Amino acid sequence: SQQGEEDPQALSIQEGENATMNCSYKTSINNLQWYRQNSGRGLVHLILIRSNEREKHSGRLRVTLDTSKKSSSLLITASRAADTASYFCATGGSEKLVFGKGTKLTVNP
Amino acid sequence: DVKVTQSSRYLVKRTGEKVFLECVQDMDHENMFWYRQDPGLGLRLIYFSYDVKMKEKGDIPEGYSVSREKKERFSLILESASTNQTSMYLCASNELGETQYFGPGTRLLVL
């Protein structure tokens, strides 16, 4: 039962540009999380935003959450080649997380 | 730093073999999870456990079982491996509702 849906499925940009990925979900949530996965590796947690928060920053990452539209966005500013990875949103209830299918980001040097 | 380790990075097994995938976490987390990841399908939850000897089915438990005899260890068992279980298997752990910490993954090939 996939809840989060990332958009776009794939994104290709030049180094130095900003990358924006979106996530939409269907039911009420306690929090929403973003993860990154480098090719063939496990997922790494990036940021968690709670349902009563609207925006959160971590370094070059900015996450917004709009619970009225059931959507979130992840902005990576001044992208680098090392940001090339797949990015997943995950929505949490009281127990397990439900992951989307991810956005594959390619940052070209 | 939280560490989640998985017993193998790569595994090749034959159809019908019994396969054990081991996961260990060192942060005393209550919850542990097993996912499989396939192209175009994203991460799908197989089983999770919220306490020792407790287990809950996820979205795709068929063909799998799990064991959690100790808090730090969560094992995924393929009783009789089949080719459609060829996949990347990811283990994770967390405290209730919080960040999940993932292991590096086990890429399983069933021939």
Backbone of each chain as ProteinMPNN parsed JSONL, in Angstrom:
{"seq_chain_A": "SQQGEEDPQALSIQEGENATMNCSYKTSINNLQWYRQNSGRGLVHLILIRSNEREKHSGRLRVTLDTSKKSSSLLITASRAADTASYFCATGGSEKLVFGKGTKLTVNP", "coords_chain_A": {"N_chain_A": [[0.845, -1.188, 0.0], [1.205, 1.71, -1.195], [1.846, 4.934, -0.147], [3.125, 7.509, -0.267], [3.918, 9.483, -3.095], [6.34, 10.289, -5.324], [7.391, 13.025, -7.331], [9.164, 14.635, -9.895], [9.578, 11.401, -11.571], [12.122, 11.124, -12.517], [14.968, 13.277, -12.681], [17.128, 15.518, -14.193], [19.867, 17.604, -13.883], [22.155, 20.43, -14.047], [25.279, 20.833, -12.38], [25.299, 23.007, -9.6], [22.799, 24.075, -10.072], [19.433, 24.274, -8.702], [17.488, 21.649, -7.244], [14.265, 20.364, -7.228], [11.994, 18.284, -5.649], [8.906, 16.591, -5.386], [6.35, 15.363, -3.197], [3.443, 13.54, -2.769], [0.741, 12.533, -0.684], [-1.762, 10.38, 0.865], [-3.306, 9.916, 3.233], [-3.868, 11.02, 6.665], [-1.019, 12.085, 8.557], [1.676, 11.572, 10.936], [4.276, 12.365, 10.68], [6.583, 13.288, 8.07], [9.13, 12.01, 6.103], [12.283, 12.344, 4.453], [14.491, 10.476, 2.444], [17.667, 9.45, 1.161], [19.167, 7.5, -1.399], [22.015, 6.106, -2.498], [23.272, 4.532, -5.444], [22.674, 1.099, -5.307], [22.951, 0.935, -2.574], [22.074, 1.177, 0.986], [19.304, 3.083, 2.429], [19.579, 6.487, 3.413], [18.779, 8.62, 6.02], [17.5, 11.886, 5.611], [15.914, 14.128, 6.462], [13.352, 14.939, 8.792], [10.052, 15.979, 9.034], [7.529, 17.227, 11.026], [3.964, 16.893, 11.452], [2.914, 19.261, 12.379], [4.632, 21.162, 11.542], [5.831, 23.471, 9.067], [7.97, 24.098, 7.494], [11.371, 23.135, 7.059], [14.892, 23.188, 7.544], [18.052, 21.906, 6.517], [21.265, 22.242, 6.215], [22.002, 22.357, 2.831], [19.489, 21.563, 2.22], [15.987, 21.982, 1.953], [12.873, 21.5, 3.255], [9.41, 21.451, 2.746], [6.092, 21.309, 4.033], [2.75, 20.778, 3.353], [-0.051, 20.23, 4.818], [-2.708, 20.568, 4.219], [-2.865, 20.229, 1.508], [-1.8, 17.816, 1.379], [0.92, 17.339, 0.706], [4.468, 17.522, 0.077], [7.637, 19.085, -0.365], [11.003, 18.733, -1.454], [13.839, 20.595, -1.552], [16.927, 20.928, -3.012], [19.618, 22.927, -2.819], [22.074, 24.594, -4.885], [23.264, 22.323, -6.269], [25.367, 19.37, -6.324], [27.592, 17.08, -7.967], [27.813, 14.884, -6.329], [25.341, 14.719, -5.197], [23.842, 13.151, -6.762], [21.533, 10.617, -6.831], [18.857, 8.502, -5.628], [15.822, 9.743, -4.331], [13.615, 9.474, -1.672], [10.36, 9.876, -0.315], [8.752, 9.335, 2.801], [5.994, 8.406, 4.651], [4.66, 8.605, 7.912], [2.749, 6.856, 10.287], [1.588, 5.65, 13.264], [3.164, 3.458, 13.581], [4.643, 1.862, 11.268], [6.572, 3.062, 8.428], [5.625, 4.293, 5.209], [6.867, 4.087, 2.037], [7.485, 6.076, -0.895], [7.997, 5.65, -4.48], [10.189, 6.955, -5.341], [12.396, 9.589, -6.548], [14.648, 9.845, -9.127], [17.587, 11.475, -9.132], [19.872, 13.111, -11.181], [22.882, 14.741, -11.243], [24.698, 16.616, -13.303], [28.143, 17.104, -13.972]], "CA_chain_A": [[0.0, 0.0, 0.0], [2.086, 2.855, -1.358], [1.142, 6.157, 0.191], [3.804, 8.651, -0.848], [4.227, 9.407, -4.533], [7.256, 11.363, -5.663], [7.268, 13.601, -8.668], [9.076, 13.698, -11.017], [10.236, 10.107, -11.378], [13.545, 11.331, -12.8], [15.312, 14.687, -12.83], [18.523, 15.683, -14.573], [20.208, 19.024, -13.823], [23.577, 20.745, -14.051], [25.865, 21.199, -11.092], [25.057, 24.408, -9.253], [21.361, 24.364, -10.136], [18.605, 23.744, -7.618], [16.631, 20.509, -7.593], [13.046, 20.29, -6.424], [11.23, 17.044, -5.771], [7.639, 16.699, -4.685], [5.774, 14.13, -2.664], [2.038, 13.662, -2.368], [0.301, 11.387, 0.094], [-3.226, 10.284, 0.83], [-4.021, 9.948, 4.517], [-3.237, 11.892, 7.661], [0.304, 11.601, 8.941], [2.34, 12.154, 12.089], [5.449, 13.048, 10.154], [7.004, 12.912, 6.733], [10.585, 11.937, 6.099], [12.977, 12.199, 3.17], [15.668, 9.633, 2.476], [18.459, 9.377, -0.054], [19.787, 6.205, -1.642], [22.991, 6.014, -3.573], [23.046, 3.316, -6.224], [23.068, -0.172, -4.731], [23.219, 1.049, -1.134], [20.907, 1.384, 1.839], [18.776, 4.445, 2.475], [20.122, 7.37, 4.445], [17.798, 9.616, 6.42], [17.893, 13.274, 5.377], [15.202, 15.12, 7.259], [12.012, 14.58, 9.251], [9.215, 17.145, 9.322], [6.336, 16.777, 11.73], [2.723, 17.379, 10.824], [2.62, 20.626, 12.811], [5.673, 22.038, 11.004], [5.57, 23.859, 7.675], [9.227, 24.177, 6.75], [12.528, 22.731, 7.83], [16.132, 23.312, 6.781], [19.225, 21.19, 6.992], [22.315, 22.516, 5.235], [21.472, 22.776, 1.525], [18.164, 20.972, 2.041], [14.829, 22.677, 2.507], [11.664, 20.698, 3.103], [8.156, 22.087, 3.131], [4.97, 20.392, 4.215], [1.431, 21.4, 3.3], [-0.964, 19.147, 5.194], [-4.011, 20.774, 3.587], [-2.758, 19.667, 0.153], [-1.171, 16.493, 1.521], [2.092, 17.324, -0.159], [5.729, 18.001, 0.614], [8.671, 19.246, -1.38], [12.408, 18.733, -1.038], [14.661, 21.446, -2.403], [18.378, 20.86, -2.81], [20.184, 24.126, -3.456], [23.473, 24.537, -5.343], [23.509, 20.875, -6.322], [26.71, 18.876, -6.64], [27.565, 15.753, -8.597], [27.644, 13.897, -5.259], [23.918, 14.625, -4.839], [23.227, 12.15, -7.642], [20.993, 9.547, -5.997], [17.387, 8.46, -5.607], [15.283, 10.384, -3.143], [12.321, 8.895, -1.313], [9.622, 10.383, 0.828], [8.119, 8.277, 3.584], [5.009, 8.973, 5.565], [4.583, 7.809, 9.122], [1.629, 6.894, 11.206], [2.057, 5.345, 14.609], [4.121, 2.345, 13.538], [5.558, 1.726, 10.149], [6.624, 4.074, 7.388], [5.295, 3.857, 3.865], [7.763, 4.793, 1.127], [7.152, 6.234, -2.295], [8.871, 4.939, -5.41], [11.424, 7.708, -5.449], [12.825, 10.422, -7.668], [16.058, 9.616, -9.442], [18.216, 12.752, -9.463], [21.207, 13.077, -11.767], [23.506, 16.06, -11.307], [25.784, 16.528, -14.283], [29.229, 18.041, -13.657]], "C_chain_A": [[0.877, 1.233, 0.0], [1.299, 4.11, -1.012], [1.807, 7.35, -0.461], [4.086, 8.416, -2.319], [5.124, 10.58, -4.862], [7.059, 11.791, -7.116], [8.377, 14.642, -8.816], [9.722, 12.352, -10.682], [11.738, 10.238, -11.596], [13.779, 12.806, -13.079], [16.797, 14.782, -13.139], [18.848, 17.165, -14.627], [21.722, 19.194, -13.898], [24.028, 21.108, -12.648], [25.656, 22.689, -10.836], [23.599, 24.8, -9.311], [20.67, 23.809, -8.899], [17.758, 22.587, -8.132], [15.435, 20.498, -6.659], [12.312, 18.995, -6.723], [9.983, 17.173, -4.919], [7.137, 15.335, -4.255], [4.324, 14.404, -2.316], [1.638, 12.396, -1.636], [-1.202, 11.455, 0.286], [-3.918, 10.433, 2.181], [-3.28, 10.826, 5.517], [-1.949, 11.248, 8.169], [0.752, 12.226, 10.259], [3.578, 12.927, 11.664], [5.72, 12.579, 8.737], [8.519, 12.982, 6.711], [11.096, 11.833, 4.663], [14.253, 11.401, 3.391], [16.375, 9.723, 1.135], [19.057, 7.984, -0.172], [20.751, 6.33, -2.811], [22.871, 4.634, -4.209], [23.557, 2.067, -5.503], [23.333, -0.147, -3.242], [21.931, 1.136, -0.344], [20.456, 2.835, 1.823], [19.392, 5.211, 3.635], [19.084, 8.441, 4.742], [18.334, 11.025, 6.202], [17.225, 14.209, 6.375], [13.816, 14.59, 7.615], [11.257, 15.866, 9.541], [7.911, 16.636, 9.922], [5.1, 17.461, 11.164], [2.369, 18.8, 11.253], [3.704, 21.624, 12.362], [5.384, 22.33, 9.54], [6.84, 23.853, 6.844], [10.363, 23.756, 7.664], [13.762, 22.795, 6.938], [17.196, 22.426, 7.393], [20.303, 21.369, 5.937], [21.734, 23.039, 3.941], [20.075, 22.228, 1.248], [17.099, 21.85, 2.672], [13.61, 21.824, 2.207], [10.468, 21.528, 3.537], [7.079, 21.029, 3.233], [3.676, 21.196, 4.204], [0.405, 20.31, 3.574], [-2.347, 19.334, 4.563], [-4.023, 20.204, 2.172], [-2.153, 18.264, 0.178], [0.028, 16.399, 0.576], [3.302, 17.908, 0.566], [6.68, 18.214, -0.549], [10.039, 19.249, -0.723], [13.187, 19.559, -2.044], [16.114, 21.241, -2.023], [18.975, 22.048, -3.547], [21.633, 23.88, -3.854], [23.935, 23.087, -5.451], [24.94, 20.554, -6.761], [26.578, 17.507, -7.282], [27.314, 14.664, -7.547], [26.202, 13.79, -4.791], [23.18, 13.631, -5.729], [22.83, 10.933, -6.822], [19.487, 9.468, -6.249], [16.915, 9.005, -4.278], [13.866, 9.874, -2.9], [11.667, 9.706, -0.2], [8.959, 9.195, 1.514], [7.178, 8.924, 4.574], [4.796, 8.022, 6.728], [3.271, 7.988, 9.837], [2.169, 6.608, 12.58], [3.107, 4.238, 14.615], [5.038, 2.454, 12.338], [5.509, 2.941, 9.229], [6.185, 3.455, 6.076], [6.08, 4.727, 2.891], [7.142, 4.951, -0.248], [8.159, 5.501, -3.158], [10.133, 5.721, -5.738], [11.551, 8.578, -6.676], [14.306, 10.169, -7.887], [16.661, 10.931, -9.935], [19.606, 12.505, -10.035], [21.72, 14.501, -11.847], [24.735, 15.929, -12.179], [26.872, 17.553, -13.981], [29.487, 19.036, -14.781]], "O_chain_A": [[1.251, 1.743, 1.056], [0.203, 4.321, -1.531], [1.141, 8.131, -1.141], [4.441, 7.315, -2.737], [4.727, 11.734, -4.703], [6.629, 11.024, -7.977], [8.525, 15.478, -7.924], [10.338, 12.196, -9.628], [12.531, 9.555, -10.947], [12.923, 13.497, -13.632], [17.625, 14.2, -12.438], [18.18, 17.915, -15.339], [22.472, 18.22, -13.823], [23.255, 21.622, -11.84], [25.815, 23.518, -11.733], [23.195, 25.765, -8.663], [21.226, 22.999, -8.157], [17.366, 22.553, -9.298], [15.583, 20.609, -5.442], [12.044, 18.656, -7.875], [10.007, 17.793, -3.856], [7.451, 14.307, -4.855], [4.014, 15.388, -1.643], [2.14, 11.312, -1.935], [-1.844, 12.442, -0.072], [-4.999, 11.016, 2.263], [-2.186, 11.314, 5.233], [-1.819, 10.025, 8.203], [0.261, 13.286, 10.648], [3.89, 13.988, 12.203], [5.148, 11.593, 8.273], [9.114, 13.917, 7.247], [10.42, 11.301, 3.782], [14.986, 11.603, 4.359], [15.766, 10.031, 0.111], [19.409, 7.362, 0.831], [20.363, 6.618, -3.943], [22.417, 3.685, -3.57], [24.729, 1.99, -5.136], [23.883, -1.104, -2.696], [20.838, 1.165, -0.909], [21.134, 3.705, 1.276], [19.682, 4.651, 4.692], [18.571, 9.092, 3.832], [19.473, 11.329, 6.559], [17.895, 14.988, 7.053], [13.191, 13.88, 6.828], [11.776, 16.749, 10.223], [7.276, 15.728, 9.385], [5.193, 18.481, 10.482], [1.605, 19.477, 10.565], [3.685, 22.789, 12.762], [4.76, 21.521, 8.853], [6.797, 23.631, 5.634], [10.33, 23.985, 8.874], [13.699, 22.502, 5.744], [17.245, 22.22, 8.606], [20.265, 20.726, 4.888], [21.043, 24.058, 3.941], [19.542, 22.412, 0.154], [17.274, 22.387, 3.766], [13.347, 21.47, 1.058], [10.505, 22.216, 4.557], [7.154, 19.981, 2.592], [3.524, 22.166, 4.947], [0.035, 19.555, 2.674], [-3.081, 18.36, 4.39], [-5.06, 19.75, 1.689], [-2.012, 17.613, -0.857], [0.12, 15.486, -0.245], [3.177, 18.672, 1.523], [6.538, 17.587, -1.598], [10.207, 19.705, 0.408], [13.195, 19.261, -3.238], [16.487, 21.367, -0.857], [18.847, 22.155, -4.767], [22.33, 23.068, -3.246], [24.893, 22.684, -4.792], [25.607, 21.327, -7.447], [25.546, 16.851, -7.143], [26.682, 13.649, -7.838], [25.865, 12.861, -4.057], [22.02, 13.309, -5.472], [23.674, 10.292, -6.195], [18.926, 10.273, -6.993], [17.524, 8.765, -3.236], [13.033, 9.849, -3.807], [12.331, 10.161, 0.731], [8.648, 8.186, 0.881], [7.539, 9.885, 5.254], [4.757, 6.803, 6.56], [2.75, 9.094, 9.977], [3.117, 7.258, 13.022], [3.862, 4.11, 15.579], [6.097, 3.079, 12.409], [4.562, 3.728, 9.241], [6.346, 2.255, 5.852], [5.972, 5.953, 2.916], [6.385, 4.099, -0.713], [9.054, 4.822, -2.656], [11.052, 5.183, -6.355], [10.91, 8.346, -7.701], [15.112, 10.263, -6.962], [16.304, 11.436, -10.999], [20.412, 11.782, -9.449], [21.08, 15.368, -12.442], [25.688, 15.226, -11.841], [26.578, 18.728, -13.761], [30.37, 19.886, -14.663]]}, "seq_chain_B": "DVKVTQSSRYLVKRTGEKVFLECVQDMDHENMFWYRQDPGLGLRLIYFSYDVKMKEKGDIPEGYSVSREKKERFSLILESASTNQTSMYLCASNELGETQYFGPGTRLLVL", "coords_chain_B": {"N_chain_B": [[27.004, 6.923, 16.55], [24.275, 5.41, 14.865], [24.208, 2.02, 14.011], [23.413, -0.29, 11.573], [23.723, -3.494, 10.571], [24.056, -5.899, 7.96], [24.152, -9.322, 7.161], [25.244, -10.196, 4.724], [26.471, -8.732, 1.68], [26.127, -9.536, -0.929], [24.475, -12.334, -2.313], [24.126, -15.573, -3.572], [21.85, -17.994, -4.406], [20.26, -21.212, -4.807], [17.217, -22.243, -6.39], [14.713, -23.369, -4.189], [16.348, -23.625, -1.993], [16.909, -22.987, 1.511], [17.044, -19.824, 2.901], [18.78, -17.531, 4.887], [18.681, -14.29, 6.047], [20.423, -11.999, 7.888], [20.139, -9.413, 10.31], [21.478, -6.866, 12.281], [21.265, -4.471, 14.863], [22.628, -1.71, 16.706], [21.559, 0.087, 18.474], [19.673, -0.34, 20.402], [17.06, -0.256, 19.544], [13.505, -0.475, 19.454], [11.948, -1.262, 17.287], [12.134, -3.191, 14.286], [12.668, -3.788, 10.79], [12.002, -5.425, 7.689], [12.505, -4.95, 4.286], [11.877, -5.302, 0.764], [13.339, -4.298, -2.291], [12.585, -3.401, -5.511], [13.094, -2.651, -8.956], [11.096, -0.011, -10.149], [9.093, -0.605, -8.365], [9.652, 0.323, -5.901], [10.215, 0.509, -2.324], [9.057, -2.195, -0.463], [7.308, -3.365, 2.298], [8.073, -6.22, 4.101], [8.027, -7.721, 6.578], [7.676, -6.641, 9.981], [8.895, -5.92, 13.289], [8.064, -5.178, 16.592], [8.98, -5.753, 19.033], [10.856, -8.053, 21.026], [10.445, -11.369, 19.966], [8.05, -10.664, 18.826], [6.101, -10.133, 15.902], [4.951, -8.661, 12.871], [2.982, -8.832, 9.962], [3.905, -7.344, 6.898], [3.365, -5.671, 3.827], [3.894, -7.571, 1.875], [4.188, -10.446, 2.8], [4.198, -13.081, 1.936], [5.81, -16.143, 1.377], [7.904, -15.629, 3.0], [9.408, -15.683, 6.281], [10.042, -14.574, 9.656], [12.323, -13.971, 12.388], [12.798, -13.009, 15.71], [14.648, -13.255, 18.193], [16.35, -11.974, 19.89], [16.706, -8.599, 20.977], [18.385, -7.02, 19.395], [18.647, -8.304, 16.997], [17.305, -9.314, 13.894], [15.923, -11.612, 11.837], [15.445, -12.621, 8.503], [13.765, -15.081, 6.736], [13.797, -17.185, 3.997], [11.947, -19.76, 3.199], [11.891, -21.59, 1.105], [13.579, -20.812, -1.439], [12.705, -18.854, -4.297], [12.822, -17.929, -7.787], [11.512, -15.504, -8.146], [12.044, -14.174, -5.879], [14.414, -12.978, -6.091], [16.105, -10.089, -5.423], [16.738, -6.845, -3.91], [17.366, -6.688, -0.529], [16.49, -4.939, 2.31], [17.203, -3.958, 5.586], [15.965, -2.313, 8.49], [15.873, -0.162, 11.397], [14.197, 1.411, 14.198], [13.038, 3.791, 16.686], [9.72, 4.107, 17.892], [7.817, 5.535, 15.374], [9.789, 7.264, 14.565], [12.845, 8.331, 12.882], [14.01, 5.987, 10.494], [16.715, 3.744, 10.433], [18.878, 2.428, 8.136], [20.335, -0.654, 6.993], [23.106, -1.67, 4.826], [22.062, -3.218, 2.81], [21.219, -6.309, 1.142], [21.958, -7.957, -1.718], [20.23, -10.315, -3.322], [20.404, -13.124, -5.343], [18.537, -15.531, -6.901], [18.886, -18.556, -8.375]], "CA_chain_B": [[26.212, 6.749, 15.335], [23.517, 4.171, 14.752], [24.742, 1.121, 13.004], [22.626, -1.453, 11.21], [24.551, -4.316, 9.696], [23.42, -7.054, 7.357], [25.167, -10.38, 7.156], [25.894, -10.343, 3.426], [26.138, -7.721, 0.674], [25.674, -10.264, -2.105], [24.182, -13.73, -2.002], [23.59, -16.337, -4.706], [21.271, -19.231, -3.913], [19.526, -22.003, -5.794], [15.783, -22.436, -6.152], [14.403, -24.402, -3.218], [17.214, -23.541, -0.806], [16.468, -22.158, 2.635], [17.952, -18.688, 2.94], [18.699, -16.711, 6.094], [19.286, -12.959, 5.996], [20.54, -11.527, 9.269], [20.264, -7.976, 10.507], [21.803, -6.519, 13.666], [21.36, -3.031, 15.14], [23.343, -1.502, 17.967], [21.02, 1.257, 19.18], [18.622, -0.735, 21.327], [15.776, 0.146, 18.981], [12.412, -1.417, 19.645], [11.355, -1.727, 16.031], [12.995, -3.576, 13.176], [11.893, -3.939, 9.567], [12.586, -5.98, 6.468], [11.916, -4.508, 3.025], [12.544, -5.638, -0.467], [13.306, -3.184, -3.227], [12.651, -3.842, -6.891], [12.949, -1.52, -9.898], [9.727, 0.359, -10.504], [8.14, -0.94, -7.301], [10.04, 0.997, -4.668], [10.409, -0.327, -1.136], [7.84, -2.834, 0.025], [7.545, -3.918, 3.619], [7.799, -7.657, 4.173], [7.656, -7.962, 7.971], [8.337, -5.816, 10.976], [8.83, -6.431, 14.665], [8.104, -4.067, 17.537], [9.515, -6.22, 20.301], [11.415, -9.405, 20.929], [9.479, -12.444, 19.717], [6.822, -10.152, 18.218], [6.245, -9.854, 14.483], [3.739, -8.247, 12.173], [3.112, -8.905, 8.509], [3.862, -6.105, 6.131], [2.531, -5.695, 2.621], [4.173, -8.729, 1.009], [4.846, -11.451, 3.637], [4.108, -14.446, 1.386], [7.087, -16.75, 1.013], [8.923, -15.212, 3.972], [9.125, -15.678, 7.7], [11.042, -13.802, 10.39], [12.606, -14.406, 13.748], [13.44, -11.998, 16.553], [14.913, -13.884, 19.484], [17.02, -10.958, 20.692], [16.278, -7.263, 20.583], [19.253, -6.409, 18.399], [18.79, -9.14, 15.805], [16.055, -9.617, 13.198], [16.289, -12.473, 10.727], [14.462, -12.884, 7.444], [13.965, -16.451, 6.271], [13.104, -17.656, 2.808], [11.879, -21.194, 3.488], [12.225, -22.297, -0.128], [13.795, -19.661, -2.315], [12.237, -18.943, -5.683], [13.478, -16.91, -8.625], [10.861, -14.203, -7.991], [12.552, -13.531, -4.66], [15.616, -12.222, -6.445], [15.792, -8.711, -5.093], [17.568, -6.185, -2.902], [16.691, -6.745, 0.762], [16.953, -3.875, 3.201], [16.783, -4.019, 6.972], [15.981, -1.005, 9.145], [15.399, -0.147, 12.776], [13.906, 2.749, 14.727], [12.113, 3.924, 17.799], [8.368, 4.267, 17.364], [7.455, 6.706, 14.602], [10.91, 8.157, 14.282], [13.72, 8.023, 11.752], [14.476, 4.616, 10.321], [18.124, 3.61, 10.067], [18.953, 1.291, 7.229], [21.565, -1.359, 6.696], [23.611, -1.459, 3.473], [21.327, -4.017, 1.843], [21.72, -7.592, 0.633], [21.441, -8.226, -3.064], [20.039, -11.755, -3.414], [20.098, -13.691, -6.662], [18.092, -16.921, -6.801], [19.018, -19.166, -9.71]], "C_chain_B": [[25.497, 5.393, 15.346], [24.152, 3.292, 13.693], [23.788, -0.056, 12.829], [23.466, -2.254, 10.231], [23.734, -5.49, 9.175], [24.498, -8.063, 7.029], [25.907, -10.497, 5.825], [25.546, -9.17, 2.537], [25.565, -8.377, -0.578], [25.506, -11.733, -1.731], [23.617, -14.377, -3.262], [23.115, -17.673, -4.167], [20.53, -19.941, -5.043], [18.064, -22.08, -5.401], [15.577, -23.586, -5.174], [15.258, -24.369, -1.966], [16.546, -22.717, 0.283], [17.507, -21.056, 2.822], [17.706, -17.883, 4.216], [19.399, -15.384, 5.824], [19.251, -12.395, 7.409], [20.725, -10.023, 9.311], [20.51, -7.713, 11.991], [21.88, -5.009, 13.792], [21.906, -2.833, 16.543], [22.786, -0.35, 18.788], [19.865, 0.921, 20.113], [17.24, -0.301, 20.853], [14.73, -0.936, 19.203], [11.987, -2.079, 18.329], [12.414, -2.115, 15.013], [12.12, -3.983, 11.992], [12.703, -4.673, 8.5], [11.774, -5.501, 5.269], [12.586, -5.257, 1.882], [12.339, -4.474, -1.437], [13.524, -3.706, -4.627], [12.436, -2.646, -7.807], [11.483, -1.273, -10.239], [8.701, 0.099, -9.42], [8.478, -0.256, -5.986], [10.3, 0.015, -3.544], [9.07, -0.902, -0.697], [8.175, -3.551, 1.326], [7.144, -5.381, 3.656], [7.259, -8.018, 5.568], [8.269, -6.861, 8.826], [8.093, -6.393, 12.362], [8.949, -5.248, 15.613], [8.583, -4.49, 18.918], [10.078, -7.622, 20.072], [10.277, -10.409, 20.832], [8.142, -11.958, 19.142], [7.098, -9.888, 16.745], [4.892, -9.479, 13.91], [3.987, -8.37, 10.681], [3.07, -7.504, 7.915], [2.961, -6.284, 4.924], [2.712, -6.949, 1.773], [4.852, -9.849, 1.809], [4.922, -12.85, 3.017], [5.483, -14.942, 0.951], [8.217, -16.43, 1.965], [8.448, -15.502, 5.392], [10.241, -14.895, 8.386], [11.215, -14.384, 11.778], [13.273, -13.265, 14.481], [13.541, -12.565, 17.968], [15.605, -12.924, 20.444], [16.678, -9.592, 20.129], [17.097, -6.725, 19.418], [19.256, -7.148, 17.059], [17.429, -9.494, 15.216], [16.41, -10.383, 11.939], [15.13, -12.633, 9.765], [14.778, -14.252, 6.86], [13.133, -16.687, 5.022], [13.097, -19.179, 2.91], [12.29, -22.024, 2.281], [12.348, -21.24, -1.224], [13.265, -19.913, -3.731], [12.825, -17.777, -6.469], [12.821, -15.54, -8.467], [11.196, -13.519, -6.67], [13.929, -12.912, -4.876], [15.315, -10.74, -6.272], [16.894, -8.124, -4.215], [16.76, -6.192, -1.606], [17.335, -5.749, 1.715], [16.35, -4.058, 4.58], [16.857, -2.62, 7.569], [15.529, -1.164, 10.59], [15.068, 1.274, 13.185], [13.195, 2.636, 16.061], [10.776, 4.344, 17.213], [8.175, 5.599, 16.646], [8.588, 7.601, 14.182], [11.727, 7.66, 13.095], [14.067, 6.545, 11.694], [15.928, 4.64, 9.859], [18.283, 2.305, 9.309], [20.337, 0.642, 7.224], [21.959, -1.147, 5.239], [22.884, -2.25, 2.406], [22.03, -5.326, 1.497], [21.092, -7.82, -0.731], [21.416, -9.743, -3.239], [19.674, -12.142, -4.838], [19.723, -15.156, -6.452], [18.08, -17.518, -8.205], [18.121, -20.385, -9.864]], "O_chain_B": [[26.047, 4.381, 15.778], [24.571, 3.756, 12.633], [23.408, -0.723, 13.792], [23.87, -1.747, 9.184], [22.844, -6.002, 9.853], [25.617, -7.702, 6.666], [27.083, -10.861, 5.806], [24.433, -8.651, 2.622], [24.645, -7.853, -1.206], [26.276, -12.293, -0.951], [22.75, -13.815, -3.931], [23.884, -18.404, -3.544], [20.219, -19.355, -6.079], [17.718, -21.992, -4.223], [16.188, -24.645, -5.311], [14.926, -25.021, -0.976], [15.716, -21.852, 0.001], [18.705, -21.328, 2.891], [16.564, -17.595, 4.572], [20.562, -15.355, 5.422], [18.198, -12.322, 8.043], [21.385, -9.438, 8.452], [19.828, -8.273, 12.85], [22.477, -4.336, 12.951], [21.69, -3.647, 17.441], [23.454, 0.143, 19.698], [19.155, 1.819, 20.566], [16.358, -0.015, 21.662], [15.016, -2.132, 19.15], [11.709, -3.277, 18.271], [13.451, -1.462, 14.89], [10.995, -4.454, 12.16], [13.926, -4.551, 8.429], [10.55, -5.622, 5.229], [13.698, -5.769, 2.01], [11.326, -3.776, -1.408], [14.521, -4.372, -4.905], [11.682, -1.732, -7.473], [10.737, -2.194, -10.57], [7.555, 0.535, -9.536], [7.669, -0.259, -5.058], [10.571, -1.162, -3.78], [8.079, -0.182, -0.576], [9.186, -4.245, 1.436], [6.024, -5.742, 3.292], [6.159, -8.557, 5.697], [9.254, -6.231, 8.44], [7.215, -7.23, 12.572], [9.836, -4.409, 15.455], [8.593, -3.692, 19.855], [9.805, -8.271, 19.062], [9.274, -10.302, 21.537], [7.21, -12.748, 18.989], [8.196, -9.469, 16.379], [3.843, -9.912, 14.387], [5.071, -8.05, 10.194], [2.326, -6.625, 8.352], [1.933, -6.957, 4.988], [1.806, -7.347, 1.042], [6.003, -10.175, 1.518], [5.639, -13.711, 3.527], [6.218, -14.247, 0.248], [9.345, -16.887, 1.784], [7.25, -15.559, 5.665], [11.263, -14.59, 7.77], [10.397, -15.162, 12.27], [14.19, -12.627, 13.964], [12.659, -12.382, 18.807], [15.467, -13.045, 21.662], [16.394, -9.453, 18.94], [16.558, -6.045, 18.545], [19.82, -6.649, 16.085], [16.519, -9.917, 15.93], [17.116, -9.869, 11.071], [13.976, -12.764, 10.175], [15.928, -14.544, 6.529], [11.93, -16.426, 4.993], [14.134, -19.817, 2.726], [12.962, -23.046, 2.423], [11.364, -20.836, -1.844], [13.363, -21.013, -4.275], [13.264, -16.778, -5.9], [13.486, -14.517, -8.632], [10.702, -12.43, -6.376], [14.532, -12.384, -3.942], [14.395, -10.203, -6.889], [17.845, -8.807, -3.834], [15.609, -5.755, -1.584], [18.552, -5.723, 1.896], [15.149, -4.285, 4.726], [17.721, -1.829, 7.192], [14.895, -2.152, 10.96], [15.582, 2.232, 12.606], [12.808, 1.554, 16.502], [10.738, 4.896, 16.114], [8.348, 6.663, 17.24], [8.365, 8.605, 13.506], [11.354, 6.711, 12.406], [14.378, 5.927, 12.712], [16.316, 5.444, 9.012], [17.884, 1.235, 9.769], [21.358, 1.301, 7.422], [21.22, -0.507, 4.491], [23.063, -1.99, 1.216], [23.256, -5.434, 1.551], [19.871, -7.869, -0.878], [22.467, -10.38, -3.298], [18.77, -11.574, -5.45], [20.502, -15.928, -5.893], [17.367, -17.054, -9.094], [18.111, -21.013, -10.922]]}, "name": "protein", "num_of_chains": 2, "seq": "SQQGEEDPQALSIQEGENATMNCSYKTSINNLQWYRQNSGRGLVHLILIRSNEREKHSGRLRVTLDTSKKSSSLLITASRAADTASYFCATGGSEKLVFGKGTKLTVNPDVKVTQSSRYLVKRTGEKVFLECVQDMDHENMFWYRQDPGLGLRLIYFSYDVKMKEKGDIPEGYSVSREKKERFSLILESASTNQTSMYLCASNELGETQYFGPGTRLLVL"}
